[in-house]
Amino acid sequence: MSEVVLYEDGIDFAHQQIAGQFVDNPAGSTPDNTNYPLHYAASHSCVSPFKYLVEKAVSLGESTESELMRLRDDDGFTPLHSAVSGGSKEVVECCLLFGCSVELTENTGCTALHMSCSQGCTSITEVLLNNGNASKVIDFKDIAGQTALHLASKYNHVDVARLLIQNGCKLDEKDNDGFTPLLIASLMSCWQTSWLLMEHKANLADTDVNGRNIMHLFVYKTSAIFSIPKFLCEKYKEDLLKLVNRQDIEGNSPLHVAVLYGDIIHVQQILDFGASQRLRNNQCQTPFHIAAAIGRCDCINVLMNYPSSLSINQIGADNKRAVHQAAENGHVEVVKILLRSGAITRG
């Protein structure tokens, strides 16, 4: 796009699209009807053109300032949404000055605050929170049921999350999948935000729609449980101990999940936390049976080395012992380990 300069009342337009197409019709849409000049200027951080277009439209008697601020593009963006998307604090401030409501949502139900928090724009978030109507949107949910804090937590924007907490947002709202901000931060390995939420007393016992608590979600990822700051680990150890043997709707405990998806370090840490090896899921599988069935020699060795009353010959799913499950799935090394440890093959 070639640059042109249009001077009117000292306003410098650096974008040909704004200067050539929109100056005579500032409130009109583009030829493909996907954008408005105000949205284009806002999303490209063009402060002076943005102000000029508003003034021009008002002077022509086409619209009032508040009407212009309610214009929506095909995505449902208002000029304020576009300004947040473009990352311009100055244009955001202009939108608010011209009367744009922070309560307006785009097509997925996101307010401008949702957008600024998902992008991690601390300065813009602060501007939006200082707006007189911020209390009405701070806990507003989009179509996924997520608040601004969910989005800040999901993308590990710690400073933005801290701002929201300081402004009184709710910590334990659940989205459509039952995730609180703490649960979603844990699932996404956003540890700094997780610890921030724990420090501010987010509910550790909450579960998602599948019955998974934070201990289940911790072991899905590669970060270790004991990356929790020491003071938090000590402060919440009793609470975490209560969760280590809770089972989700499929009957899986955090130890089952660690064996299925986690690193061997997770398995060791969950065991050190007091995880029971005797718990069975809905398929009658203990963590030991699962380890054998999926061929995890590392887990088999660790589980056998921890004190437990669990016999390696206990029956699991389909009335099969661990050695049978390992054999039918072709896990030769697991079979060898179990046979050396006294596994029974008959019956």
C-alpha positions as CSV (number, residue, x, y, z in Angstrom):
1,M,0.0,0.0,0.0
2,S,1.6,3.3,-1.1
3,E,1.6,6.1,1.4
4,V,-0.1,9.4,0.7
5,V,-0.5,12.4,2.9
6,L,-3.7,14.3,3.2
7,Y,-3.6,17.6,5.0
8,E,-6.8,18.9,6.5
9,D,-6.8,21.1,9.6
10,G,-3.2,19.9,10.1
11,I,-4.2,16.2,10.2
12,D,-1.6,13.9,8.6
13,F,-3.1,10.7,7.1
14,A,-0.4,8.1,6.5
15,H,-2.7,5.4,5.1
16,Q,-4.1,5.7,1.6
17,Q,-7.1,3.6,2.5
18,I,-8.2,6.1,5.1
19,A,-7.4,9.1,3.1
20,G,-8.6,8.0,-0.3
21,Q,-11.7,5.9,0.5
22,F,-13.1,7.1,3.7
23,V,-12.7,10.9,4.1
24,D,-15.9,11.7,2.3
25,N,-17.9,8.9,4.0
26,P,-16.2,8.3,7.4
27,A,-19.1,6.2,8.8
28,G,-19.4,4.1,5.6
29,S,-18.1,0.5,5.3
30,T,-15.3,-0.7,3.0
31,P,-16.3,-2.1,-0.5
32,D,-16.2,-5.7,0.9
33,N,-18.3,-4.6,3.8
34,T,-15.9,-6.2,6.4
35,N,-14.6,-3.0,8.0
36,Y,-15.2,0.6,8.7
37,P,-12.7,3.4,8.5
38,L,-12.9,3.9,12.2
39,H,-12.1,0.2,12.8
40,Y,-9.2,0.4,10.3
41,A,-7.8,3.5,12.0
42,A,-8.3,2.0,15.5
43,S,-6.7,-1.4,14.6
44,H,-3.7,0.4,13.0
45,S,-3.1,2.7,16.0
46,C,-3.8,5.8,13.8
47,V,-4.8,8.2,16.6
48,S,-5.1,11.4,14.6
49,P,-7.0,9.9,11.7
50,F,-9.3,8.2,14.2
51,K,-10.1,11.5,15.9
52,Y,-10.5,13.2,12.5
53,L,-13.0,10.6,11.2
54,V,-15.1,10.9,14.3
55,E,-15.2,14.7,14.1
56,K,-15.8,14.6,10.3
57,A,-18.8,12.2,10.7
58,V,-20.3,14.3,13.5
59,S,-19.8,17.6,11.5
60,L,-21.6,16.0,8.5
61,G,-24.5,15.2,10.7
62,E,-24.3,11.5,9.9
63,S,-23.9,10.2,13.4
64,T,-23.2,11.1,17.0
65,E,-20.0,10.1,18.7
66,S,-21.8,7.4,20.7
67,E,-23.4,6.0,17.6
68,L,-20.1,5.8,15.9
69,M,-18.7,3.9,18.9
70,R,-21.4,1.3,18.4
71,L,-20.5,0.5,14.8
72,R,-19.7,-3.2,14.3
73,D,-17.7,-5.0,11.7
74,D,-18.3,-8.5,10.5
75,D,-16.7,-9.9,13.6
76,G,-18.8,-7.8,15.8
77,F,-15.9,-5.6,16.8
78,T,-16.7,-2.1,17.9
79,P,-14.0,0.6,17.4
80,L,-12.9,-0.2,21.0
81,H,-12.4,-3.9,20.2
82,S,-10.3,-2.9,17.2
83,A,-8.3,-0.4,19.3
84,V,-7.5,-3.2,21.8
85,S,-6.7,-5.6,19.0
86,G,-4.2,-3.0,17.6
87,G,-2.6,-2.5,21.0
88,S,-3.1,1.3,21.1
89,K,-3.7,2.7,24.5
90,E,-4.2,6.1,23.0
91,V,-7.0,5.0,20.7
92,V,-8.6,3.0,23.5
93,E,-8.7,6.2,25.6
94,C,-10.2,8.0,22.6
95,C,-12.9,5.4,22.2
96,L,-13.8,5.7,25.9
97,L,-13.8,9.5,25.6
98,F,-16.2,9.3,22.7
99,G,-18.5,7.2,24.7
100,C,-17.8,3.6,23.7
101,S,-19.3,1.2,26.3
102,V,-17.0,-1.4,27.8
103,E,-20.0,-3.6,28.1
104,L,-20.3,-4.2,24.3
105,T,-19.3,-7.7,23.1
106,E,-18.1,-9.0,19.7
107,N,-19.5,-12.2,18.1
108,T,-17.9,-14.6,20.5
109,G,-19.1,-12.7,23.5
110,C,-15.8,-11.1,24.4
111,T,-15.7,-7.6,25.8
112,A,-12.7,-5.3,25.2
113,L,-11.5,-6.4,28.6
114,H,-11.5,-10.0,27.6
115,M,-9.3,-9.1,24.6
116,S,-6.8,-7.0,26.5
117,C,-6.4,-9.7,29.1
118,S,-5.9,-12.5,26.5
119,Q,-3.3,-10.3,24.8
120,G,-1.6,-9.5,28.1
121,C,-1.9,-5.7,27.6
122,T,-1.4,-4.4,31.1
123,S,-1.6,-0.7,30.3
124,I,-4.8,-1.1,28.3
125,T,-6.3,-3.4,30.9
126,E,-5.6,-0.8,33.5
127,V,-7.4,1.9,31.4
128,L,-10.4,-0.3,30.9
129,L,-10.6,-1.2,34.7
130,N,-10.4,2.5,35.5
131,N,-13.6,3.1,33.5
132,G,-16.7,3.8,35.6
133,N,-18.5,0.7,34.3
134,A,-15.6,-1.8,34.7
135,S,-17.4,-3.5,37.6
136,K,-20.1,-4.6,35.2
137,V,-17.7,-6.5,33.0
138,I,-14.8,-7.7,35.2
139,D,-16.6,-11.0,35.8
140,F,-18.6,-11.1,32.5
141,K,-18.4,-14.4,30.6
142,D,-18.0,-14.9,26.9
143,I,-19.8,-17.7,25.0
144,A,-17.2,-20.3,26.4
145,G,-18.2,-19.1,29.9
146,Q,-14.7,-17.6,30.5
147,T,-14.1,-14.4,32.4
148,A,-11.2,-12.0,31.8
149,L,-9.3,-13.8,34.6
150,H,-9.7,-17.1,32.8
151,L,-8.0,-15.6,29.7
152,A,-5.2,-14.0,31.6
153,S,-4.6,-17.3,33.5
154,K,-4.8,-19.4,30.3
155,Y,-2.0,-17.4,28.7
156,N,0.0,-16.8,31.9
157,H,-0.3,-13.0,31.9
158,V,0.6,-12.7,35.6
159,D,0.6,-8.9,35.7
160,V,-2.8,-8.7,34.1
161,A,-4.2,-11.4,36.4
162,R,-2.8,-9.5,39.4
163,L,-4.6,-6.3,38.1
164,L,-7.9,-8.1,37.9
165,I,-7.5,-9.6,41.4
166,Q,-6.6,-6.1,42.8
167,N,-9.8,-4.8,41.2
168,G,-11.9,-7.4,42.9
169,C,-12.6,-10.0,40.3
170,K,-14.0,-13.4,41.3
171,L,-11.4,-16.1,41.6
172,D,-13.4,-19.3,41.2
173,E,-15.9,-18.7,38.4
174,K,-16.3,-21.8,36.2
175,D,-16.4,-21.8,32.4
176,N,-18.6,-24.2,30.3
177,D,-16.1,-27.0,30.9
178,G,-16.0,-26.5,34.6
179,F,-12.6,-24.9,34.6
180,T,-11.8,-22.2,37.1
181,P,-8.9,-19.8,36.3
182,L,-6.7,-21.9,38.6
183,L,-7.7,-25.2,36.8
184,I,-7.1,-23.7,33.3
185,A,-3.8,-22.3,34.4
186,S,-2.7,-25.6,35.8
187,L,-3.8,-27.4,32.6
188,M,-1.9,-25.0,30.4
189,S,1.3,-25.2,32.6
190,C,0.9,-21.5,33.4
191,W,2.6,-22.0,36.8
192,Q,3.3,-18.4,37.7
193,T,-0.4,-17.6,37.4
194,S,-1.3,-20.8,39.2
195,W,0.8,-19.8,42.2
196,L,-0.6,-16.2,42.1
197,L,-4.1,-17.6,42.3
198,M,-3.2,-20.0,45.1
199,E,-1.6,-17.2,47.0
200,H,-4.8,-15.3,46.8
201,K,-6.8,-18.3,48.1
202,A,-8.4,-19.6,45.0
203,N,-10.3,-22.8,45.8
204,L,-8.0,-25.8,45.4
205,A,-10.7,-28.4,45.6
206,D,-12.6,-27.3,42.5
207,T,-13.0,-29.8,39.7
208,D,-13.8,-29.5,36.0
209,V,-16.8,-31.3,34.4
210,N,-14.7,-34.5,34.2
211,G,-14.1,-34.4,37.9
212,R,-10.4,-33.5,37.6
213,N,-8.8,-31.4,40.3
214,I,-5.5,-29.5,40.1
215,M,-3.5,-32.6,41.1
216,H,-4.8,-34.4,38.0
217,L,-4.0,-31.4,35.8
218,F,-0.5,-30.8,37.2
219,V,0.7,-34.2,36.0
220,Y,-0.6,-33.8,32.4
221,K,2.4,-31.6,31.7
222,T,6.1,-31.7,32.0
223,S,6.5,-29.1,34.8
224,A,6.9,-30.7,38.2
225,I,4.6,-30.4,41.2
226,F,7.5,-29.2,43.4
227,S,8.1,-26.2,41.2
228,I,5.5,-24.8,43.5
229,P,7.2,-22.1,45.6
230,K,8.3,-23.6,48.9
231,F,6.2,-21.3,51.0
232,L,3.1,-22.2,49.0
233,C,3.8,-25.9,49.1
234,E,4.1,-25.8,52.9
235,K,1.1,-23.6,53.2
236,Y,-1.2,-25.8,51.1
237,K,0.4,-29.2,51.6
238,E,-2.6,-30.4,53.7
239,D,-5.0,-29.3,51.0
240,L,-3.0,-30.9,48.3
241,L,-2.8,-34.2,50.3
242,K,-6.6,-34.3,50.4
243,L,-6.7,-34.2,46.6
244,V,-4.0,-36.8,45.7
245,N,-6.4,-39.7,46.0
246,R,-9.5,-38.1,44.6
247,Q,-10.9,-39.8,41.5
248,D,-12.4,-38.2,38.4
249,I,-15.6,-39.4,36.6
250,E,-13.6,-42.2,34.9
251,G,-12.3,-43.3,38.3
252,N,-8.8,-42.1,37.6
253,S,-6.7,-40.7,40.5
254,P,-3.8,-38.3,39.9
255,L,-1.5,-41.4,40.0
256,H,-3.5,-43.0,37.2
257,V,-3.1,-39.8,35.1
258,A,0.6,-39.6,35.9
259,V,1.2,-43.1,34.6
260,L,-0.9,-42.5,31.5
261,Y,0.4,-39.0,30.5
262,G,3.1,-37.8,32.9
263,D,6.8,-37.9,33.3
264,I,8.3,-40.5,35.6
265,I,9.1,-37.6,38.0
266,H,5.4,-37.0,38.3
267,V,4.8,-40.6,39.2
268,Q,7.5,-40.4,41.9
269,Q,6.2,-37.1,43.2
270,I,2.6,-38.2,43.4
271,L,3.7,-41.3,45.3
272,D,5.7,-39.1,47.7
273,F,2.5,-37.1,48.3
274,G,0.9,-40.3,49.5
275,A,-0.9,-41.5,46.4
276,S,-2.5,-45.0,46.8
277,Q,-1.6,-47.7,44.3
278,R,-4.7,-49.7,45.2
279,L,-7.3,-47.3,43.7
280,R,-9.1,-48.8,40.7
281,N,-10.7,-46.8,37.9
282,N,-14.0,-47.6,36.2
283,Q,-12.3,-50.3,34.1
284,C,-11.0,-52.0,37.3
285,Q,-7.5,-50.8,36.5
286,T,-5.0,-49.8,39.1
287,P,-2.1,-47.5,38.0
288,F,0.1,-50.7,38.0
289,H,-2.2,-52.4,35.5
290,I,-2.2,-49.3,33.3
291,A,1.6,-49.1,33.4
292,A,1.8,-52.7,32.2
293,A,-0.8,-52.3,29.5
294,I,0.9,-49.3,27.9
295,G,4.4,-50.7,28.3
296,R,5.9,-48.2,30.8
297,C,8.8,-50.1,32.3
298,D,9.9,-46.9,34.2
299,C,6.6,-46.8,36.0
300,I,6.6,-50.5,36.7
301,N,10.0,-50.3,38.4
302,V,9.1,-47.2,40.4
303,L,5.7,-48.6,41.5
304,M,7.2,-51.9,42.6
305,N,9.9,-50.0,44.6
306,Y,7.3,-48.0,46.7
307,P,5.8,-49.6,49.8
308,S,2.4,-51.0,48.9
309,S,0.2,-53.9,49.8
310,L,-0.7,-54.2,46.1
311,S,0.2,-57.6,44.6
312,I,1.6,-57.7,41.0
313,N,-0.8,-60.6,40.4
314,Q,-4.0,-58.8,41.2
315,I,-6.8,-59.0,38.6
316,G,-7.5,-55.9,36.5
317,A,-9.6,-55.1,33.5
318,D,-11.3,-58.1,31.6
319,N,-10.2,-60.4,34.4
320,K,-6.5,-60.1,33.4
321,R,-3.4,-59.7,35.4
322,A,-0.8,-57.0,34.6
323,V,1.5,-59.6,32.9
324,H,-1.3,-60.7,30.6
325,Q,-2.1,-57.1,29.7
326,A,1.6,-56.4,28.9
327,A,1.9,-59.6,26.8
328,E,-1.2,-59.0,24.7
329,N,0.0,-55.5,23.9
330,G,3.5,-56.7,22.9
331,H,5.4,-55.1,25.8
332,V,8.2,-57.7,26.1
333,E,10.4,-55.8,28.5
334,V,7.5,-55.3,30.9
335,V,6.7,-59.0,30.7
336,K,10.3,-59.8,31.6
337,I,10.3,-57.5,34.6
338,L,7.1,-58.9,35.9
339,L,8.2,-62.5,35.4
340,R,11.4,-61.9,37.3
341,S,9.3,-60.4,40.1
342,G,7.1,-63.4,40.4
343,A,4.2,-62.7,38.1
344,I,1.8,-65.7,37.6
345,T,1.0,-66.4,34.0
346,R,-1.6,-69.2,34.4
347,G,-5.2,-68.5,35.2
